[in-house]
């Protein structure tokens, strides 16, 4: 194991897993404490970079920094997604459609945003509890890894970690941090 | 004259009426034909309604179907029992309610359930692949990979038809049998976890190997094929890793390239959902190949490359009629090769020795995934 930990490439994995762990902790906290201050702070931290991602798009108009159509498979955040795009299903790139639950944990990828030149860690939370949305199927596999590397694999149904069971509906592409 | 009279009267000849028919149900022979194939469909657009289709490759006729529940992976076909094993998941309200996981036993002649074994509701839901469940070599135990997302396996005694227990495989995934009581799982750091069972199906021992491959620089696809004591894994960049089971554990045999440097420079690589197949008697390995970048490891292929496993050399190239993401080959002396692709629902059938296209079967399910031959 130590040989692995010394590999430069694994630092990237460590960062991804760290981001995932922080995100998981945030989500669990949110379920227990409505209006959790931690969740607000986490959301606020992304605001200066990508106003559309967390804020209200109507207030700021088109955001050049987050250019692209979330309903299109080519949208930059979907670089490692595998499933139906929630933006086509009544949700958005970071929210689940009504009546579905976002998976508590999931896989993460790193996507390059051509709008601002940054690389972002993107969490591909599945939305769970209903039958497949069936719209805007999208499979991109940038840096996707096999099933034996779960947190880098888009071949799992991540509804496995949800409270409502494994019925898969659609997938989101949420920004959870900058990839440094 | 009667014929002419019939024409003059503007109608067909009056013939004896067709006999009445009684309602009946077809029955299959108890043993499968050598060219039968099961095509599993996890029905991605309606996952609660998984299916497995049975097709006769010689005639192209669909023979029957079994209904297999939510997020279906694959049937398993034991040689030692006239049964079909099928790990399945159901919800009491279709997509919600109480989850129940079972191994259903089907009668192969009637394609009807004849038994059911309750297992923990933990069966991994993932893109279907052969490593999600497997029988030990004596077919006594069925091992099912669990992902909740905690990783473990469920052990089921198929002789006693009962769940035996759960064995943790933290950090390691899937199931690759290597003997009567042994199997390995692949770990995220490139090592393998070898698990040994007791004769009662309990954990006897666990052994973790050194890292056998670099999971970050050139991962192995988990869609391996087995030839005797060797599991063949292809890496993303086109190197074959033969992993051999020995009495002292698993070892890596000499690696060999699937592509030459020139072919690699052209972008040739293997990919798909079930992208390797072996015809054991002839020692031929079939690999689905396409041209693409490194992140195209799930793309379907335009060609099949055929290798002589003894010489470790490519000996044939077959251009496919339709792109394929999955292949399987029958194991008889005149083998058929079957191909399908999840984004299509057409099964193509080839002569596996000559590579000649024979026939297609269309409208087979919605999202066919992996195939199994007897």
Interface residues (C-beta under 8 A of the other chain):
Chain A: X1 X3 X4 X7 X9 X10 X12 X13 X82 X105 X129 X130 X131 X132 X134 X137 X139 X140 X141 X142 X143 X144 X145 X146 X147 X148 X149 X150 X155 X156 X157 X158 X159 X160 X161 X164 X165 X166 X167 X168
Chain B: X44 X45 X46 X47 X48 X70 X71 X89 X91 X94 X95 X96 X99 X124 X125 X126 X127 X129 X131 X147 X148 X149 X151 X172 X173 X174 X185 X186 X187 X188 X189 X190 X211 X215 X216 X217 X219 X220 X221 X222 X295 X296 X297 X298
